[in-house]
């Protein structure tokens, strides 16, 4: 967590001693929220400017209602969620619209982190950018196609 000096200092101490993990705890909801805020602030400014008013929340798990709505088999199936109306579909003439929200789910994110060879920051960035994509009106299929095209471009170089 770049924004948390205690976490950064603790991580620096881990390299020489593999047993140094013993006193470490998983990031709390607040620490993950700080990480998400730091990741968001590092996104390109013109990208962030299009996210004015979006609310980013961190919770341990999705609600039962959300899990039922998406047909999830487990509370660990969902790392993040966009709730709201994508920018292309919003109407400023409709009074009282709720702000668009992005939910990051701490426990599923930590579980994914434990099972994959990625940094926690990279995972949070991926989930956050994915959910912001929904804010921009992109579907999961749209984003998969964009990711595939960038992967293809990387392979061609």
Buried (B, 14 or more C-beta within 10 A) or exposed (E): BEBBEEBEEBEEEEEEEEEBEEEEEEBEBEBBBBBBBBBBEEBEEEEBEEBEEBEBBBBBBBEEEBBEEEEBEEBBEBBBBBBBBBBEEBEEEEEEEEEBBBBBBBBBBBBBBEEEEEEBBEBBBBBBBBBBBBBBEBEEEEBEEEEEEEEEEEEEE
